[in-house]
Amino acid sequence: MSQRVTSRSFLASHLRTRAAVLAAGMGVTAVVGAGIAAAADTTAAHSTSTTAKAVQTQADVQAKAAKTQAAEAQKTTEAQKATEVKKATEVKKAAKPAQPAKKKAAWVDPVKKYTVSATYAQAGGMWQSAHSGQDFAVPNGTKVMATHGGTVVKAGGNGAGDGPAYGNAVVINHGNGMYSQYAHLSQVNVQPGQVVKTGQKIALSGNTGNSSGPHLHFEIRTGAHYGSAIDPVKFLRGKGVNF
């Protein structure tokens, strides 16, 4: 009887011990499983984060590349437009006929900003017979210019040899039998033998000699001396000078 009790007692104890061992083993397995699961979750999360960053980086690189390509394309387009405009301008210039150089006037007015006063052949008590030239009313000291290029043949007081009525005067030989005369001057700036150009200053207007006020007395002559005058306005108009 004692032996059976002992045997049962031993068996029960053995079973409890085995159960405890099994239970402990299961606990360890559960703990280890949980750890593995946790580690797997952490690894998966890290992997997902890394992948997301890689995707974002790639997207940023692609966006930057696209922006650069767009800018380069824009520059290329602008350069092409500039080239086309330049070519079109060059073609237009080439198609436009060259304008001939503007010729300098052969004859010019002897003064600027004037008022026409006594005219050629006008009658009056101021002259021995008829007026021998064209008067231009201008302020005293106005620049007087050679109406055409030539050589000075007379210059000075007493009408430069044509009489005191002219006051200070200048006579220029233009060749081809044509002369111009400028009278009543306040100042003479040329001398006989001097060559002058069209439009060159030769004197200043004045009120010397037989003059009723500041003006330039101008003549076109067929000779150097008094008495050979022709209508100066008609002559200059024939040379393209308008009054």
Order of alpha helices (4+ residues) and beta strands (2+ residues): alpha-beta-beta-beta-beta-beta-beta-beta-beta-beta-beta-alpha
